[in-house]
Amino acid sequence: MKQLLLFCLFSFALINCFSQTTVTGKITDEKTGAAISGATIKTKQGRAVAVSGTDGSFTLNIPGTQKTLIISFVGYSDKEVEVSKNFMNISLSQSSKSLSEVV
């Protein structure tokens, strides 16, 4: 009986460790609402990465233990969001940083 209980607990732990969540969504500009093509979406630990398509959409399979996404794109501030549902609309705000000189 003890062995059966131990086996069940171990099996549950393994299933939980290897489970994945599929997150889809759309990346847009905060002011205009226009789709942002080519934005990078990755888990905070960097184990899963995706790039948004021409319409701003993305699909990302994330491990069950990783629930924070970092979204970045040139000219916009990076954004960190918690995965709260399977479809997420994420808006990025333009960065005020600019290059002063190109070499």
Backbone as numpy.savetxt, mean C-alpha at the origin, in Angstrom:
# Nx Ny Nz CAx CAy CAz Cx Cy Cz
-4.91 -35.87 23.21 -5.72 -34.68 23.21 -4.85 -33.41 23.21
-3.80 -33.44 24.03 -2.89 -32.30 24.09 -2.23 -32.06 22.74
-1.85 -33.14 22.08 -1.18 -33.03 20.78 -2.13 -32.44 19.73
-3.37 -32.83 19.76 -4.36 -32.30 18.82 -4.56 -30.80 19.02
-4.65 -30.39 20.26 -4.81 -28.97 20.57 -3.57 -28.19 20.13
-2.41 -28.72 20.39 -1.16 -28.08 19.99 -1.07 -27.98 18.46
-1.47 -29.03 17.77 -1.46 -29.04 16.30 -2.41 -27.97 15.75
-3.60 -27.88 16.34 -4.58 -26.88 15.88 -4.05 -25.45 16.08
-3.46 -25.19 17.24 -2.91 -23.86 17.50 -1.77 -23.53 16.54
-0.89 -24.48 16.28 0.22 -24.28 15.37 -0.28 -24.05 13.94
-1.27 -24.81 13.52 -1.85 -24.66 12.18 -2.48 -23.28 12.01
-3.20 -22.83 13.02 -3.82 -21.51 12.97 -2.77 -20.43 12.85
-1.69 -20.55 13.61 -0.61 -19.56 13.56 0.03 -19.53 12.17
0.26 -20.68 11.56 0.85 -20.73 10.23 -0.06 -20.10 9.17
-1.33 -20.42 9.25 -2.29 -19.86 8.28 -2.33 -18.35 8.41
-2.31 -17.84 9.62 -2.34 -16.41 9.86 -1.08 -15.72 9.34
0.07 -16.36 9.47 1.33 -15.78 9.01 1.41 -15.70 7.49
0.84 -16.67 6.80 0.97 -16.73 5.35 -0.25 -16.17 4.61
-1.19 -15.62 5.33 -2.37 -15.06 4.66 -2.00 -13.75 3.97
-2.69 -13.46 2.89 -2.46 -12.22 2.15 -3.78 -11.49 1.96
-3.67 -10.19 1.85 -4.83 -9.35 1.58 -4.59 -8.64 0.26
-5.59 -8.65 -0.60 -5.48 -7.92 -1.86 -6.15 -6.57 -1.68
-5.37 -5.52 -1.90 -5.86 -4.15 -1.77 -5.85 -3.53 -3.16
-6.96 -2.94 -3.55 -7.03 -2.20 -4.81 -7.41 -0.76 -4.46
-7.15 0.14 -5.39 -7.50 1.52 -5.13 -7.14 2.43 -6.27
-7.24 3.72 -5.98 -6.95 4.75 -6.98 -6.21 5.89 -6.31
-5.15 6.37 -6.99 -4.34 7.48 -6.49 -4.72 8.73 -7.29
-5.08 9.81 -6.57 -5.50 11.04 -7.24 -4.81 12.26 -6.62
-4.85 13.37 -7.37 -4.33 14.65 -6.89 -5.36 15.23 -5.92
-4.88 15.71 -4.78 -5.77 16.22 -3.73 -6.59 17.42 -4.19
-5.99 18.33 -4.96 -6.69 19.55 -5.38 -7.61 19.33 -6.58
-7.08 18.69 -7.62 -7.83 18.57 -8.87 -8.65 17.29 -8.98
-8.27 16.26 -8.24 -8.95 14.98 -8.35 -8.50 14.16 -9.54
-7.50 14.66 -10.27 -6.98 13.95 -11.45 -6.20 12.71 -11.01
-6.29 11.67 -11.83 -5.56 10.43 -11.55 -4.06 10.66 -11.66
-3.30 10.01 -10.77 -1.84 10.10 -10.80 -1.30 8.78 -11.32
-0.70 8.83 -12.50 -0.14 7.65 -13.14 1.33 7.50 -12.74
1.74 6.29 -12.37 3.14 6.03 -12.05 3.50 6.22 -10.59
2.53 6.40 -9.71 2.82 6.52 -8.29 3.24 5.14 -7.75
4.15 5.15 -6.78 4.62 3.91 -6.17 3.85 3.65 -4.88
3.32 2.44 -4.77 2.59 2.02 -3.58 3.35 0.84 -3.01
3.78 0.93 -1.75 4.51 -0.19 -1.15 4.15 -0.32 0.31
4.39 -1.50 0.85 4.17 -1.70 2.27 5.29 -1.02 3.03
5.03 -0.66 4.26 6.03 0.05 5.06 7.31 -0.78 5.20
7.17 -2.10 5.26 8.33 -2.98 5.34 8.97 -3.21 3.98
8.33 -2.76 2.91 8.89 -2.85 1.56 8.82 -4.21 0.91
7.98 -5.09 1.41 7.92 -6.45 0.86 7.01 -6.57 -0.34
6.08 -5.66 -0.50 5.17 -5.68 -1.64 5.15 -4.28 -2.26
5.26 -4.23 -3.59 5.31 -2.95 -4.29 4.42 -3.00 -5.53
3.76 -1.88 -5.83 2.95 -1.76 -7.05 3.11 -0.34 -7.58
2.76 -0.16 -8.84 2.80 1.16 -9.48 1.39 1.42 -10.04
0.90 2.64 -9.84 -0.44 2.97 -10.34 -0.45 3.06 -11.86
-1.56 2.64 -12.45 -1.71 2.65 -13.91 -2.08 4.04 -14.42
-2.37 4.12 -15.72 -2.68 5.40 -16.35 -3.93 6.07 -15.76
-4.83 5.27 -15.21 -6.03 5.83 -14.59 -5.89 5.98 -13.08
-4.65 5.79 -12.55 -4.39 5.93 -11.13 -4.70 4.70 -10.30
-5.18 3.64 -10.95 -5.58 2.44 -10.21 -4.38 1.55 -9.90
-4.50 0.78 -8.83 -3.46 -0.17 -8.44 -4.06 -1.39 -7.77
-3.31 -2.48 -7.78 -3.65 -3.70 -7.06 -2.38 -4.17 -6.37
-2.50 -4.51 -5.09 -1.34 -4.90 -4.31 -1.71 -6.05 -3.38
-0.94 -7.13 -3.43 -1.12 -8.25 -2.50 -0.17 -8.05 -1.35
-0.72 -7.84 -0.16 0.14 -7.59 0.99 0.04 -8.74 1.99
1.17 -9.09 2.61 1.16 -10.12 3.65 0.25 -9.70 4.80
-0.32 -10.68 5.48 -1.28 -10.42 6.54 -0.77 -9.58 7.69
0.54 -9.58 7.92 1.08 -8.83 9.05 1.41 -7.38 8.71
1.39 -7.02 7.44 1.77 -5.67 7.02 0.52 -4.88 6.64
0.22 -3.87 7.41 -1.03 -3.12 7.20 -0.83 -1.64 6.94
0.43 -1.21 6.70 0.69 0.20 6.42 1.26 0.35 5.02
0.68 1.25 4.23 1.16 1.52 2.88 1.81 2.90 2.83
2.84 3.01 1.98 3.48 4.30 1.72 3.32 4.58 0.23
2.74 5.73 -0.08 2.50 6.12 -1.47 3.40 7.32 -1.77
4.12 7.23 -2.91 5.02 8.33 -3.27 4.98 8.57 -4.78
5.24 9.83 -5.14 5.31 10.23 -6.53 6.09 11.54 -6.60
6.87 11.71 -7.65 7.70 12.91 -7.81 6.81 14.15 -7.84
7.18 15.15 -7.04 6.43 16.40 -6.99 5.31 16.39 -5.96
5.12 15.27 -5.27 4.07 15.14 -4.26 4.69 14.68 -2.94
4.06 15.04 -1.84 4.51 14.58 -0.53 4.15 13.11 -0.36
5.07 12.33 0.23 4.78 10.92 0.52 3.63 10.85 1.51
2.83 9.79 1.39 1.70 9.63 2.28 1.71 8.22 2.85
1.50 8.11 4.14 1.44 6.83 4.83 0.01 6.59 5.29
-0.57 5.45 4.88 -1.96 5.14 5.23 -2.06 3.72 5.77
-3.00 3.54 6.68 -3.30 2.22 7.21 -4.33 1.54 6.30
-4.13 0.26 6.03 -5.08 -0.48 5.21 -6.31 -0.74 6.07
-7.43 -0.17 5.66 -8.65 -0.31 6.44 -9.74 -1.08 5.69
-9.58 -1.20 4.38 -10.56 -1.92 3.57 -9.88 -2.39 2.30
-10.58 -3.16 1.49 -9.98 -3.73 0.28 -9.90 -2.76 -0.88
-10.69 -1.67 -0.87 -10.60 -0.64 -1.91 -10.35 0.68 -1.23
-9.30 1.39 -1.67 -8.93 2.65 -1.03 -8.73 3.75 -2.07
-9.37 4.89 -1.86 -9.10 6.09 -2.64 -8.10 6.91 -1.86
-6.94 7.17 -2.45 -5.87 7.88 -1.76 -5.52 9.12 -2.56
-5.51 10.27 -1.90 -5.15 11.52 -2.58 -3.82 12.03 -2.06
-2.98 12.50 -2.98 -1.67 13.04 -2.64 -1.70 14.55 -2.80
-0.97 15.24 -1.91 -0.88 16.70 -2.02 0.47 17.07 -2.63
0.46 18.11 -3.45 1.69 18.54 -4.11 2.69 19.05 -3.08
3.95 18.74 -3.31 5.02 19.14 -2.42 5.46 20.56 -2.74
5.82 21.31 -1.71 6.29 22.68 -1.93 7.81 22.72 -2.20
8.46 21.56 -2.09 9.90 21.49 -2.36 10.13 21.56 -3.86
11.19 22.26 -4.26 11.54 22.32 -5.67 13.06 22.33 -5.82
13.49 21.95 -6.99 14.94 21.96 -7.27 15.38 23.38 -7.58
16.51 23.77 -7.02 17.00 25.11 -7.30 17.99 25.11 -8.47
18.56 23.94 -8.75 19.55 23.88 -9.81 19.63 22.46 -10.36
19.78 22.34 -11.66 19.93 21.04 -12.28 21.35 20.95 -12.81
22.02 19.86 -12.49 23.41 19.69 -12.92 23.47 18.75 -14.08
